Amino acid sequence: MWLNHFEDQTVGEALLDRIVHRSHVFNLEGESMRKKRGKEVGKFLILVQVRRHFNS
């Protein structure tokens, strides 16, 4: 997939090799913080809409 963004596959492989050469892999467990925050934001937006509906 990444290599589709480079005209020359060798250049793409070399760039990706440089990026991940000294990288570390962290295996995280549990629910994603993005999902948790998304749920909180969704609940807040519903609450705001309900309040606006009854206050108008």
Sequence and secondary structure as in RCSB ss.txt:
>XXXX:A:sequence
MWLNHFEDQTVGEALLDRIVHRSHVFNLEGESMRKKRGKEVGKFLILVQVRRHFNS
>XXXX:A:secstr
 GGGG SSHHHHHHHHHHHHTT       S  HHHHHHHHHHHHHHHHHHHHHHH 
